[in-house]
Amino acid sequence: MNQHAKIEIRHSTCPHDCPSACALDIEVVEGRSIGRVRGSKKQTYTAGVVCAKVARYAERIHHPGRLLHPLRRTGPKGSGQFARITWDEALDEIGHRFNQAERAFGAESIWPYYYAGTMGLVMRDGLNRLTHVKKYSRFYQTICANVGRIGFAIGTGKIAGVDPREMALSDLVVIWGTNPVNTQVNVMTHAARARKERGAKIAAVDIYDNETMKQADIKVLLRPGTDGAFACGVMHVLFRDGYADRAYMDKYTDCPAELEAHLKTRTPEWASAICGVPVAEIEAFAKAVGETKRTFFRLGYGFTRSRNGATQMHAANCIPAVTGAWQYEGGGAFFNNYALWHFNESLIEAHDAIDTTTRALDQSQIGRILTGDAEALLGKGPVKAMLIQNTNPMTVAPEQALVRQGFAREDLFVAVHEQFMTETAQMADIVLPATMFMEHDDLYYGGGHQHISVGPKLIDSPGECRSNHQLLQALAPRLGAQHKGFEMTPRELIDATLKLSDHGDIASLEADIWRDLQPDFRTSHYLDGFAHADKKFHFKADWAHPPFGRTMGDFDKMPDLPDHWAVIEHTDQAHPFRLATSPSRSFLNTTFNETPSSQAREGKASVMIHPLDAAALDIADGDAVTLGNTRGETSLVAVLFEGVRRGVLIAESVHPNKNHIGGRGINTLTGADTIAPIGGAAFHDNKVWIRKAASA
């Protein structure tokens, strides 16, 4: 960088699929390029800290491999053979193929598909406007948040908790089912502050000795899918040894006596047999939680990515209700603040055009849908055309063998709007170049904190990149889609959405930079009652009547009181190992897969295995191994690792499929079964076998 270049510090918000939604201070160089990216000290949750991959964002936004021009496929699907075309040619072809599919097979044969490559409301959710206006097949989101959200809200009544900054005021921070060193660095900022300023302890509850657990004072290492059993064993001790706050429970909870009676048989011995945590460690954890009034439970997504994930979240969230930790500053629980925003997205998503009789297809079951599974298609016709934004299902979706088979269909037309030539883009008929977040305006919220913000356009995009909104504006007339939202600029949509949501206007939000929406202490701690009609925290979960979502799966078989629900994929003789696919530090789903520094840090696709398990299978560190189950096989490199329970395998990150030996990625092994009670995906819940890979 020219040392005399003019550098201006501008503010923005990280848009990627992460609860931290970090507040950013960005160096804009000569008004044309990006320099250093830092966490802003002006926003009290980010507190000046940002993850390394975003700090190096210049490496991504100015990457020489970015898509710059529209492309049309010229070779077989997946061949990577494309020719440059104009935007008008691309848009005309998409319009023609969509209209052709609609005439021949009906509007529901078209399925716009997206997710959280950006969390900005305009650029992420705008595709729903096209779906609703045209009566295309709707999109039911299941890959990420459903299971955790319903598991938390079934107890509290809504998805909101204690101010996450109160971790710094806690005497014991319990980080459960999440690895924030890898995924939410700001959690560690506030937990470390509590340790430094108050002498607080940090406890980590997880399935492997990850980077967060390495920093913890109390470590609880359990088997995947057994958190509910551990939580019940802990609560048994809390009741047995007098740590339960009976006065609090009598006032604030629904059935403490029934819960206590239920837990009589959920002893530490019972829990240990299921979760693998020694009895003494269960007892010690319960004692620490029971003796520490200011215990803050930071509950994550990881332990909900299981067939029993909702019951696990509910069980863990019951613990601070038993101890009464919610009463105290620095005590209680937090998962996500979704209920704070109250965003009215009626213009962004065209709520006035929604037809609830059109089918809503399950995002996670894309493989089944594209291969013609009648149940996944909800008894209706096939999907014939797709427009994909903000996601890479050829790598991240479950049941990859089916996904690959589906995208290979010659009768399926696919347009992908992307920043790089992802593995999904490689399967497309038309590929369109997309902007990045510093190249357009958008509106953001932080699920892991309490701030909203406008992320302004800071620089022009390279080549012929267009934003998601610009693409929709250009497609709408070609498809006969009319709605006020297509006629508005992103800034006009942001302004209107803020006004509809009682959040003022765009000018006032930009003046605030980041606006703090955290409710007062009493509200955040539910001291005037929880969000259920009876104002109680519900130990007894009414899974059949969730506060949001539509019921599906075996919701009628879910335990109403906290328990271990034994519906996980249990090991068997043919599949003696349990596999979890945990997130890495330098990738974010498949975002940052293309940046050299992230590639260098993550190295080869690998799987962690306990040394004793490896020895029994004659597997040495660095050996190529193959994992398999009924869904398929994948090959990668073995890493001997003592920080897992015997019989557990951990494959960190979502590497590109091509990084795996043989080109089949880790999600070849993950399932797309419908997760009760409102849908979801069980990425960390797989039974597999492992053996040395066959010699080439």
C-alpha positions, 0 to 999 in steps of 0.5 A: 500500500502506498504510504501516502495513500489517503485512508479513511476509517468507515464503519460497517457490520460483518454480514456473515453467518455468525451470531457476533455480527461484529462492528467493524472499523474499515480502512477505505484506501483512496475511496477504491479499496479496503485495507485493515479491518478491525473490531470497533471499540465504539460498540460495546459487544464487539469491544474492539475484537474481531476474528482473524479471517475478517481482519484479513477481509481485504484478502477476500474482497480483492481476491483475483479469483472473484467472479466478475462477469456473467457466464453460461455453461458450455460443457457438461454439468460440473465440468467448469466449462463456461463462456462469458456472456452479457448481463442481458443475455443471462437475464433473458435466459433465466427469464425464458427458462423460468417462464418456460418451466412455469408454463409447462409445470406450474409456478411451484416447479421453480424454487428460489434457494438462499441462506445466510452468506449474508445476514443483511435483511435486504440482500438475504431475504429479498429473494422471498419477494420474488418467490411470494409474488410469483407463487414459486415454491417457498423456502423453509429454513432448517439448516441452522437455527430452528432446533436451538431456537425452539429448544430455548423458547420452549422454556422461556417463551421467547428467543431472548436472554440476559444481556450477553455483555453480563458475562463480564459480570459473572462469577462462572461462565458456562460455555455449552455446546459452542466453540467461540474461539473458533466461531464467536470470538466476542464471547471469549472477550467478555468471559475473559474479562470476568476472569481477569476482573472478578476471578471468575471461572470459565466452564466448557461443556463440549464433545471434544477438547477444542480451543475453547475448552483448552482455555476453560477452568472446568472441562466437561467432555461428553459424548455427542447427543448426550447433553440432556443426560448430563444436564439431568444428572446435574439437576439431580445433584442440585435438588439432592444437595440443597442447591435448588432455589425453591423460593425462586422456582415456586414464583417463576417456574411451572412444576418444580415438584414434578421436575424434582420427582422426575429427576430422582432416577436421573442420578449422576451414575445414570447420566455418566453411563450415557454421556461418558462424564465421570460421576465425580465430574458431574458432581463437581460441576453441579456443586460449582453451579449450585454454589455460584449465584452469578452463573451465566449459561452461554448456550450454543448451536453445536449441541442442538445439531442432533436429532434430540437437539431441542430437548438438549437445549431445553434441558441445559436451559432448565439448570439456571431456572433450578438454581435461580441464577436468572435473578442475579446480574451476571447470571441466567442464560443466553442463546440468541436475541432474535425476539428483540428486533421486531423487524417488519420485512413486509416490503423486503419479502412482499408479505402481501403476496404470500399464498400459504397454499404454495408448498414450502420445501425443506432447505435441508432436504434439497438432495431428496427434493432434486432427486424426486422424493415424493414426501420431500416434494410434499406430494407435488411435482418436480423442481425444474428451475432454481435461482441460488443466492448466498449459499453453497448447497453442493458442499454444505447441504446434508446427503451430498450423494443425493445433492450431487445427483440432483444438480446433475439432472439435465432437465434442471435449470440452475442460475447461481449468483455468487462471489466465487466459482463455488462447487454449486456455481460449477453445477449451474447453467448460468453464473452471475457475479455478486457484490460483497457487503462493502459494495452495497447498502444493507441492514443488520442485526446481531443475533449474539448481541443486541445491536442493529445497524446500517452497513453502507456501501463503501467502495464500488464493486469490481467488474460487472458484479451486481447486488442481490437486489439489483439482480431481482430488480432486473429479473422482475420485469422479465418474469412479470413480477410486480411489487413496490419492493422491486422499484425501491433502492436498498436504502429506501427499503432499509428506511421503510423497514425501520419505520414499519418496525418502529426503529426510526429511519435510516438517517437516525440509525446511521447517526447512532452507527450501532443502536443498542436494543437491549431491554432493561435488567428486569425484562432481560432477566424475566423478573416480571415473569417469563414470556409464556401466558402463565409468566412461568419458565416451563420445565414441562415443554409443550412440544405439540404447541411451539410458540413458532414454526410448524410441527413436524417429525416425532414431536409427539414422542418428545419427553415433556420434562428434561431428559435424554431422548434416545433418538440419536444415531446410535452406534452399531456393529457395522458403524461403531463410531459417532461423527460430529462435523464441528466448525473450524476457526478459519472457514465459516461454512464455506465462506473463506474457503478461497482465501489463502490464509484460511486455506493455509491454516486449515490444511488438509481435510482431516478427522480426529480419532482417539489414539487407542481407537486408531491403534485398534484399527492400525491407523497412524497419524497422517494416514488416509482413512475412509469414513462411511455409512449408509449415505456414502463414503468420504476419505480424508486424513487421520489426526490422532487426538486424545481430546475425545471420548473413545468411539467419537470422531471429529471432522472440523470445518466444511472443506470443499469437496475437492479437498477430500480424497476422491472429491466427496465431502464430509456432508456425504455422511450427514443426514437430512431427517426431519428433526422434531419439533419444527424441523432442522438438520442433525449435522453432528449426529452420525454413525459411521465406520472408519478404516484405512483408505485403500491404496491408490 
